[in-house]
Protein backbone atom coordinates (compact mmCIF):
# COMPACT_ATOMS: atom_id res chain seq x y z
CA UNK A 1 0.00 0.00 0.00
CA UNK A 2 1.27 3.46 -0.87
CA UNK A 3 1.90 5.43 2.29
CA UNK A 4 2.02 9.19 2.70
CA UNK A 5 2.85 9.02 6.41
CA UNK A 6 4.79 12.04 7.54
CA UNK A 7 4.16 13.99 4.37
CA UNK A 8 2.88 17.54 4.49
CA UNK A 9 -0.81 17.50 3.52
CA UNK A 10 -2.05 19.64 0.69
CA UNK A 11 -3.04 23.10 1.83
CA UNK A 12 -6.39 24.64 0.91
CA UNK A 13 -6.69 25.15 -2.81
CA UNK A 14 -7.08 28.85 -3.43
CA UNK A 15 -5.86 28.73 -6.98
CA UNK A 16 -7.97 28.53 -10.12
CA UNK A 17 -11.25 26.72 -9.44
CA UNK A 18 -10.09 25.06 -6.23
CA UNK A 19 -7.34 22.81 -7.55
CA UNK A 20 -5.07 21.58 -4.78
CA UNK A 21 -1.81 23.36 -4.11
CA UNK A 22 0.99 21.63 -2.24
CA UNK A 23 2.99 23.59 0.35
CA UNK A 24 5.73 25.89 -0.78
CA UNK A 25 4.99 25.70 -4.50
CA UNK A 26 4.09 29.37 -4.45
CA UNK A 27 1.45 31.76 -3.29
CA UNK A 28 -2.19 30.72 -3.29
CA UNK A 29 -3.02 34.00 -4.99
CA UNK A 30 -2.94 32.40 -8.41
CA UNK A 31 -6.17 34.09 -9.33
CA UNK A 32 -4.25 37.34 -9.49
CA UNK A 33 -1.90 35.76 -11.92
CA UNK A 34 -4.12 34.90 -14.30
CA UNK A 35 -3.95 31.49 -15.87
CA UNK A 36 -3.70 28.14 -14.11
CA UNK A 37 -0.18 27.76 -15.54
CA UNK A 38 1.15 30.90 -13.84
CA UNK A 39 2.12 30.78 -10.17
CA UNK A 40 2.41 34.02 -8.26
CA UNK A 41 4.92 33.81 -5.41
CA UNK A 42 5.21 37.41 -4.32
CA UNK A 43 8.37 38.65 -2.65
CA UNK A 44 7.43 40.72 0.38
CA UNK A 45 9.31 43.84 1.34
CA UNK A 46 9.25 46.96 -0.80
CA UNK A 47 11.79 47.71 -3.45
CA UNK A 48 13.25 44.27 -4.07
CA UNK A 49 14.24 44.00 -7.73
CA UNK A 50 14.21 40.94 -9.94
CA UNK A 51 16.70 40.25 -12.70
CA UNK A 52 15.23 40.46 -16.18
CA UNK A 53 16.78 40.89 -19.63
CA UNK A 54 15.99 44.23 -21.20
CA UNK A 55 14.37 45.83 -18.14
CA UNK A 56 15.24 48.53 -15.65
CA UNK A 57 18.66 49.87 -14.75
CA UNK A 58 21.24 48.77 -17.28
CA UNK A 59 18.72 46.36 -18.77
CA UNK A 60 19.08 43.94 -15.86
CA UNK A 61 16.69 44.75 -12.99
CA UNK A 62 13.03 45.68 -12.70
CA UNK A 63 11.69 47.13 -9.45
CA UNK A 64 7.90 47.52 -9.05
CA UNK A 65 6.44 50.91 -8.27
CA UNK A 66 5.67 51.61 -4.61
CA UNK A 67 1.90 51.25 -5.07
CA UNK A 68 2.24 47.91 -6.88
CA UNK A 69 4.65 46.59 -4.25
CA UNK A 70 2.27 47.68 -1.49
CA UNK A 71 -0.55 45.78 -3.22
CA UNK A 72 1.41 42.53 -3.13
CA UNK A 73 2.58 43.15 0.42
CA UNK A 74 -1.06 43.47 1.50
CA UNK A 75 -2.37 40.32 -0.18
CA UNK A 76 0.59 38.18 0.91
CA UNK A 77 0.20 39.63 4.40
CA UNK A 78 -3.44 38.52 4.40
CA UNK A 79 -2.46 35.05 3.25
CA UNK A 80 0.25 34.74 5.89
CA UNK A 81 -2.16 35.92 8.58
CA UNK A 82 -4.48 33.09 7.49
CA UNK A 83 -1.71 30.49 7.73
CA UNK A 84 -0.68 31.77 11.16
CA UNK A 85 -4.31 31.71 12.34
CA UNK A 86 -4.64 28.12 11.16
CA UNK A 87 -1.34 27.12 12.77
CA UNK A 88 0.63 26.21 9.64
CA UNK A 89 3.30 28.68 10.77
CA UNK A 90 4.29 29.60 14.32
CA UNK A 91 3.43 33.22 13.55
CA UNK A 92 2.83 35.57 10.63
CA UNK A 93 6.50 36.61 10.45
CA UNK A 94 7.60 33.01 9.82
CA UNK A 95 5.36 32.90 6.77
CA UNK A 96 6.56 36.30 5.58
CA UNK A 97 10.15 35.09 5.95
CA UNK A 98 9.43 32.48 3.30
CA UNK A 99 7.92 34.88 0.79
CA UNK A 100 10.44 37.65 1.55
CA UNK A 101 13.24 35.28 0.54
CA UNK A 102 11.47 33.92 -2.52
CA UNK A 103 12.36 35.03 -6.02
CA UNK A 104 9.48 35.05 -8.48
CA UNK A 105 9.48 35.80 -12.18
CA UNK A 106 5.68 35.42 -12.14
CA UNK A 107 5.34 38.22 -9.59
CA UNK A 108 7.64 40.54 -11.51
CA UNK A 109 5.87 39.86 -14.80
CA UNK A 110 2.51 40.72 -13.27
CA UNK A 111 3.95 43.79 -11.53
CA UNK A 112 5.40 44.93 -14.85
CA UNK A 113 2.02 44.48 -16.57
CA UNK A 114 0.36 46.54 -13.83
CA UNK A 115 2.95 49.31 -13.98
CA UNK A 116 2.63 49.43 -17.78
CA UNK A 117 -1.15 49.73 -17.58
CA UNK A 118 -1.74 46.43 -19.36
CA UNK A 119 -3.38 45.21 -16.14
CA UNK A 120 -5.05 47.47 -13.59
CA UNK A 121 -5.83 46.98 -9.89
CA UNK A 122 -9.33 47.10 -8.43
CA UNK A 123 -8.99 48.45 -4.84
CA UNK A 124 -12.55 47.55 -3.79
CA UNK A 125 -12.09 43.97 -5.00
CA UNK A 126 -8.75 43.79 -3.16
CA UNK A 127 -10.51 44.62 0.14
CA UNK A 128 -13.11 41.91 -0.49
CA UNK A 129 -10.40 39.39 -1.37
CA UNK A 130 -8.48 40.08 1.85
CA UNK A 131 -11.70 39.77 3.86
CA UNK A 132 -12.36 36.39 2.23
CA UNK A 133 -9.07 35.11 3.68
CA UNK A 134 -10.23 36.22 7.13
CA UNK A 135 -13.38 34.11 6.74
CA UNK A 136 -11.66 31.02 5.32
CA UNK A 137 -11.81 27.79 7.33
CA UNK A 138 -8.69 25.80 8.22
CA UNK A 139 -10.26 22.50 7.16
CA UNK A 140 -9.01 20.89 3.96
CA UNK A 141 -12.54 19.80 3.09
CA UNK A 142 -13.90 23.32 3.43
CA UNK A 143 -15.72 24.74 0.44
CA UNK A 144 -14.61 28.23 1.46
CA UNK A 145 -11.81 28.29 -1.10
CA UNK A 146 -14.39 28.93 -3.80
CA UNK A 147 -15.45 32.06 -1.91
CA UNK A 148 -11.85 33.27 -2.01
CA UNK A 149 -11.68 32.44 -5.69
CA UNK A 150 -14.85 34.44 -6.37
CA UNK A 151 -13.78 37.38 -4.22
CA UNK A 152 -10.30 37.57 -5.73
CA UNK A 153 -11.22 36.97 -9.37
CA UNK A 154 -11.57 40.69 -10.17
CA UNK A 155 -8.65 42.08 -8.17
CA UNK A 156 -6.68 42.53 -11.38
CA UNK A 157 -8.43 43.53 -14.62
CA UNK A 158 -6.89 43.38 -18.08
CA UNK A 159 -7.01 46.21 -20.59
CA UNK A 160 -6.09 44.39 -23.82
CA UNK A 161 -8.95 43.88 -26.27
CA UNK A 162 -9.72 40.76 -28.31
CA UNK A 163 -7.01 40.10 -30.88
CA UNK A 164 -4.34 41.99 -28.93
CA UNK A 165 -0.96 40.50 -27.93
CA UNK A 166 -0.63 39.17 -24.37
CA UNK A 167 1.69 37.21 -22.10
CA UNK A 168 -0.96 35.98 -19.62
CA UNK A 169 -4.71 36.22 -19.14
CA UNK A 170 -4.46 39.04 -16.58
CA UNK A 171 -3.71 41.38 -19.48
CA UNK A 172 -6.90 40.53 -21.38
CA UNK A 173 -10.20 42.32 -20.77
CA UNK A 174 -12.92 40.49 -18.80
CA UNK A 175 -14.42 37.64 -20.81
CA UNK A 176 -11.13 37.04 -22.61
CA UNK A 177 -8.14 34.81 -22.01
CA UNK A 178 -4.60 34.67 -23.40
CA UNK A 179 -4.34 31.88 -25.96
CA UNK A 180 -0.67 30.88 -26.24
CA UNK A 181 -1.29 27.98 -28.57
CA UNK A 182 1.09 25.06 -28.16
CA UNK A 183 3.90 27.11 -26.61
CA UNK A 184 5.33 25.45 -23.50
CA UNK A 185 8.20 27.87 -22.80
CA UNK A 186 8.37 29.98 -19.64
CA UNK A 187 7.56 33.13 -21.63
CA UNK A 188 5.07 32.78 -24.48
CA UNK A 189 3.43 35.33 -26.77
CA UNK A 190 -0.32 34.90 -27.00
CA UNK A 191 -3.42 36.63 -28.27
CA UNK A 192 -6.53 37.66 -26.29
CA UNK A 193 -9.52 35.52 -27.34
CA UNK A 194 -12.98 34.83 -25.85
CA UNK A 195 -12.74 32.65 -22.75
CA UNK A 196 -13.66 29.06 -23.51
CA UNK A 197 -16.67 27.76 -21.54
CA UNK A 198 -16.01 24.98 -19.03
CA UNK A 199 -16.52 21.53 -20.48
CA UNK A 200 -19.37 19.41 -19.11
CA UNK A 201 -18.99 15.80 -18.03
CA UNK A 202 -18.44 13.66 -21.11
CA UNK A 203 -16.86 16.41 -23.20
CA UNK A 204 -13.30 16.48 -24.53
CA UNK A 205 -10.68 18.26 -22.43
CA UNK A 206 -7.01 19.17 -22.25
CA UNK A 207 -6.70 19.38 -18.46
CA UNK A 208 -8.67 19.59 -15.21
CA UNK A 209 -9.05 23.38 -15.45
CA UNK A 210 -11.04 22.92 -18.68
CA UNK A 211 -13.76 20.90 -16.92
CA UNK A 212 -16.63 21.98 -14.68
CA UNK A 213 -15.86 21.99 -10.94
CA UNK A 214 -17.41 18.57 -10.31
CA UNK A 215 -15.25 16.86 -12.93
CA UNK A 216 -11.66 16.00 -13.77
CA UNK A 217 -10.00 15.49 -17.14
CA UNK A 218 -9.30 11.76 -17.37
CA UNK A 219 -8.11 9.45 -20.13
CA UNK A 220 -10.43 6.66 -21.24
CA UNK A 221 -10.39 4.07 -23.99
CA UNK A 222 -12.66 4.70 -26.97
CA UNK A 223 -13.63 1.27 -28.32
CA UNK A 224 -15.09 2.81 -31.49
CA UNK A 225 -11.81 4.41 -32.55
CA UNK A 226 -9.37 2.17 -30.72
CA UNK A 227 -7.79 5.33 -29.27
CA UNK A 228 -7.52 6.88 -25.82
CA UNK A 229 -9.52 10.09 -25.38
CA UNK A 230 -9.28 12.77 -22.71
CA UNK A 231 -12.77 13.52 -21.40
CA UNK A 232 -14.28 15.31 -18.41
CA UNK A 233 -15.43 12.68 -15.92
CA UNK A 234 -17.26 13.10 -12.62
CA UNK A 235 -15.09 13.16 -9.50
CA UNK A 236 -15.15 9.83 -7.66
CA UNK A 237 -17.24 9.45 -4.49
CA UNK A 238 -15.93 8.16 -1.16
CA UNK A 239 -15.70 4.37 -1.13
CA UNK A 240 -15.51 4.00 -4.90
CA UNK A 241 -12.44 2.91 -6.84
CA UNK A 242 -10.34 5.70 -8.37
CA UNK A 243 -7.62 5.74 -11.05
CA UNK A 244 -5.04 8.02 -9.39
CA UNK A 245 -4.43 10.77 -6.82
CA UNK A 246 -6.53 13.90 -7.28
CA UNK A 247 -9.59 12.24 -8.85
CA UNK A 248 -11.85 12.10 -5.76
CA UNK A 249 -14.42 14.53 -4.43
CA UNK A 250 -12.89 17.43 -2.49
CA UNK A 251 -13.14 15.85 0.99
CA UNK A 252 -11.39 12.61 0.03
CA UNK A 253 -8.16 11.23 -1.43
CA UNK A 254 -7.36 8.41 -3.81
CA UNK A 255 -5.08 6.03 -1.87
CA UNK A 256 -3.77 2.50 -2.22
CA UNK A 257 -1.57 0.76 -4.76
CA UNK A 258 -1.83 1.48 -8.46
CA UNK A 259 -4.64 -0.52 -10.00
CA UNK A 260 -6.53 -0.95 -6.71
CA UNK A 261 -6.99 2.56 -5.35
CA UNK A 262 -10.04 3.83 -3.44
CA UNK A 263 -11.40 7.23 -2.47
CA UNK A 264 -11.05 7.54 1.32
CA UNK A 265 -12.41 10.40 3.43
CA UNK A 266 -9.80 12.73 4.92
CA UNK A 267 -8.91 11.70 8.47
CA UNK A 268 -10.01 13.79 11.46
CA UNK A 269 -7.67 14.55 14.36
CA UNK A 270 -7.11 11.36 16.33
CA UNK A 271 -8.40 9.15 13.51
CA UNK A 272 -6.24 6.49 11.81
CA UNK A 273 -4.26 7.67 8.80
CA UNK A 274 -1.17 5.46 8.58
CA UNK A 275 -3.11 2.34 7.62
CA UNK A 276 -4.70 3.99 4.57
CA UNK A 277 -2.15 6.69 3.76
CA UNK A 278 -4.85 9.34 3.63
CA UNK A 279 -4.09 12.95 4.58
CA UNK A 280 -5.47 14.66 7.67
CA UNK A 281 -8.56 16.84 7.34
CA UNK A 282 -7.09 19.56 9.55
CA UNK A 283 -4.39 21.45 7.65
CA UNK A 284 -2.43 21.94 10.87
CA UNK A 285 -2.17 18.22 11.56
CA UNK A 286 0.06 15.44 10.25
CA UNK A 287 0.00 11.67 10.25
CA UNK A 288 2.09 10.60 13.25
CA UNK A 289 3.81 7.32 12.24
CA UNK A 290 4.18 6.21 15.86
CA UNK A 291 0.54 6.67 16.85
CA UNK A 292 -0.73 6.04 13.32
CA UNK A 293 -3.26 8.84 13.75
CA UNK A 294 -3.63 12.51 12.81
CA UNK A 295 -1.97 14.73 15.39
CA UNK A 296 -1.35 18.51 15.66
CA UNK A 297 1.90 19.68 14.09
CA UNK A 298 4.75 20.48 16.46
CA UNK A 299 5.54 24.09 17.31
CA UNK A 300 9.03 25.57 17.30
CA UNK A 301 11.03 24.36 20.28
CA UNK A 302 9.02 21.14 20.63
CA UNK A 303 10.83 17.77 20.77
CA UNK A 304 10.64 15.85 17.49
CA UNK A 305 11.99 12.66 15.96
CA UNK A 306 12.71 11.55 12.42
CA UNK A 307 11.73 7.90 11.92
CA UNK A 308 13.88 7.49 8.82
CA UNK A 309 15.90 9.49 6.32
CA UNK A 310 14.04 10.78 3.31
CA UNK A 311 12.87 13.75 1.33
CA UNK A 312 10.39 14.81 4.03
CA UNK A 313 12.71 14.21 6.97
CA UNK A 314 13.81 17.82 7.42
CA UNK A 315 10.30 19.18 8.07
CA UNK A 316 8.79 16.04 9.56
CA UNK A 317 5.96 16.85 11.95
CA UNK A 318 7.01 20.47 12.48
CA UNK A 319 5.14 23.62 11.45
CA UNK A 320 5.74 25.35 8.14
CA UNK A 321 9.17 26.95 7.52
CA UNK A 322 10.67 24.82 10.30
CA UNK A 323 12.53 21.52 10.53
CA UNK A 324 13.33 18.72 12.95
CA UNK A 325 16.97 19.40 13.80
CA UNK A 326 18.89 17.86 16.68
CA UNK A 327 15.63 16.54 18.08
CA UNK A 328 13.92 19.95 18.20
CA UNK A 329 11.59 21.75 15.78
CA UNK A 330 13.64 24.73 14.59
CA UNK A 331 12.81 27.54 12.19
CA UNK A 332 14.55 27.18 8.81
CA UNK A 333 17.32 29.68 8.04
CA UNK A 334 16.67 32.66 5.78
CA UNK A 335 18.91 33.96 3.00
CA UNK A 336 22.14 35.20 4.59
CA UNK A 337 21.81 33.08 7.71
CA UNK A 338 24.08 30.16 8.64
CA UNK A 339 23.00 26.68 7.58
CA UNK A 340 23.97 23.01 7.76
CA UNK A 341 22.45 19.67 6.86
CA UNK A 342 19.59 18.65 9.21
CA UNK A 343 19.48 15.32 11.00
CA UNK A 344 19.39 12.33 8.63
CA UNK A 345 17.94 14.48 5.85
CA UNK A 346 18.83 14.21 2.19
CA UNK A 347 17.72 17.74 1.31
CA UNK A 348 19.35 21.13 1.70
CA UNK A 349 17.84 22.98 4.69
CA UNK A 350 17.78 26.16 2.57
CA UNK A 351 15.63 24.40 -0.05
CA UNK A 352 12.71 26.79 0.44
CA UNK A 353 14.71 29.96 -0.22
CA UNK A 354 17.79 28.83 -2.16
CA UNK A 355 20.82 26.66 -1.38
CA UNK A 356 23.21 26.16 1.51
CA UNK A 357 26.63 27.18 0.15
CA UNK A 358 29.74 27.47 2.33
CA UNK A 359 27.63 27.49 5.48
CA UNK A 360 25.28 30.29 4.40
CA UNK A 361 21.82 30.24 2.81
CA UNK A 362 22.12 31.83 -0.61
CA UNK A 363 19.20 32.70 -2.88
CA UNK A 364 18.78 30.97 -6.21
CA UNK A 365 19.56 33.14 -9.25
CA UNK A 366 16.49 35.19 -10.21
CA UNK A 367 14.53 33.86 -13.16
CA UNK A 368 14.05 36.00 -16.29
CA UNK A 369 10.92 38.13 -16.16
CA UNK A 370 8.41 37.58 -18.94
CA UNK A 371 7.33 40.81 -20.62
CA UNK A 372 5.71 41.48 -23.97
CA UNK A 373 9.05 42.47 -25.48
CA UNK A 374 10.75 39.30 -24.21
CA UNK A 375 7.85 37.13 -25.44
CA UNK A 376 7.92 38.73 -28.89
CA UNK A 377 11.68 38.26 -29.16
CA UNK A 378 11.35 34.61 -28.12
CA UNK A 379 8.60 34.09 -30.70
CA UNK A 380 10.79 35.59 -33.46
CA UNK A 381 13.72 33.44 -32.34
CA UNK A 382 11.58 30.31 -32.29
CA UNK A 383 10.33 31.09 -35.79
CA UNK A 384 13.88 31.53 -37.01
CA UNK A 385 14.79 28.08 -35.70
CA UNK A 386 11.79 26.31 -37.23
LINUR-V652599 format. One record per residue. D_LAST is the distance of its C-alpha to the last C-alpha in whole Angstrom. Layout:
D_LAST ; D_LAST
//
This chain:
47 ; 44 ; 46 ; 45 ; 48 ; 48 ; 44 ; 44 ; 44 ; 41 ; 42 ; 42 ; 39 ; 39 ; 35 ; 34 ; 36 ; 38 ; 35 ; 37 ; 36 ; 37 ; 39 ; 37 ; 33 ; 34 ; 36 ; 37 ; 36 ; 33 ; 34 ; 34 ; 30 ; 29 ; 27 ; 28 ; 25 ; 26 ; 29 ; 31 ; 33 ; 35 ; 37 ; 41 ; 42 ; 42 ; 40 ; 38 ; 34 ; 31 ; 29 ; 26 ; 23 ; 24 ; 27 ; 31 ; 33 ; 31 ; 28 ; 29 ; 31 ; 31 ; 35 ; 35 ; 38 ; 42 ; 42 ; 38 ; 39 ; 43 ; 41 ; 39 ; 42 ; 44 ; 42 ; 41 ; 45 ; 46 ; 44 ; 45 ; 49 ; 48 ; 47 ; 50 ; 52 ; 51 ; 52 ; 48 ; 49 ; 52 ; 52 ; 50 ; 49 ; 48 ; 45 ; 44 ; 44 ; 41 ; 39 ; 40 ; 39 ; 36 ; 32 ; 30 ; 27 ; 27 ; 31 ; 30 ; 27 ; 29 ; 32 ; 30 ; 29 ; 33 ; 34 ; 32 ; 33 ; 30 ; 32 ; 36 ; 39 ; 41 ; 44 ; 46 ; 44 ; 43 ; 47 ; 47 ; 44 ; 46 ; 49 ; 47 ; 47 ; 51 ; 51 ; 49 ; 50 ; 50 ; 50 ; 46 ; 48 ; 48 ; 47 ; 47 ; 43 ; 43 ; 45 ; 43 ; 40 ; 42 ; 43 ; 40 ; 38 ; 39 ; 39 ; 36 ; 35 ; 32 ; 32 ; 29 ; 29 ; 27 ; 24 ; 24 ; 21 ; 22 ; 21 ; 24 ; 26 ; 29 ; 28 ; 28 ; 32 ; 34 ; 33 ; 29 ; 26 ; 23 ; 20 ; 17 ; 16 ; 14 ; 13 ; 15 ; 15 ; 18 ; 18 ; 16 ; 16 ; 18 ; 20 ; 24 ; 25 ; 29 ; 29 ; 29 ; 33 ; 33 ; 33 ; 37 ; 38 ; 37 ; 33 ; 30 ; 28 ; 25 ; 27 ; 31 ; 30 ; 30 ; 33 ; 37 ; 38 ; 40 ; 38 ; 35 ; 32 ; 32 ; 31 ; 34 ; 34 ; 34 ; 37 ; 36 ; 33 ; 33 ; 30 ; 30 ; 29 ; 29 ; 32 ; 34 ; 37 ; 40 ; 41 ; 43 ; 47 ; 49 ; 50 ; 48 ; 45 ; 42 ; 39 ; 37 ; 38 ; 37 ; 38 ; 42 ; 44 ; 44 ; 47 ; 46 ; 44 ; 42 ; 44 ; 45 ; 43 ; 40 ; 42 ; 45 ; 44 ; 46 ; 46 ; 49 ; 50 ; 49 ; 52 ; 55 ; 56 ; 59 ; 57 ; 56 ; 52 ; 52 ; 53 ; 50 ; 48 ; 47 ; 47 ; 49 ; 50 ; 51 ; 48 ; 50 ; 51 ; 50 ; 51 ; 54 ; 54 ; 57 ; 59 ; 56 ; 56 ; 54 ; 56 ; 55 ; 53 ; 54 ; 55 ; 55 ; 58 ; 58 ; 59 ; 56 ; 55 ; 52 ; 52 ; 50 ; 47 ; 43 ; 41 ; 43 ; 46 ; 45 ; 46 ; 48 ; 50 ; 50 ; 49 ; 46 ; 45 ; 48 ; 48 ; 51 ; 52 ; 55 ; 56 ; 56 ; 53 ; 52 ; 49 ; 46 ; 46 ; 44 ; 42 ; 44 ; 47 ; 48 ; 46 ; 47 ; 46 ; 48 ; 50 ; 49 ; 45 ; 42 ; 40 ; 40 ; 42 ; 40 ; 37 ; 38 ; 37 ; 36 ; 37 ; 40 ; 40 ; 43 ; 46 ; 44 ; 41 ; 38 ; 36 ; 32 ; 30 ; 29 ; 25 ; 23 ; 24 ; 22 ; 22 ; 21 ; 20 ; 18 ; 16 ; 15 ; 14 ; 12 ; 11 ; 10 ; 9 ; 6 ; 5 ; 6 ; 4 ; 0
//
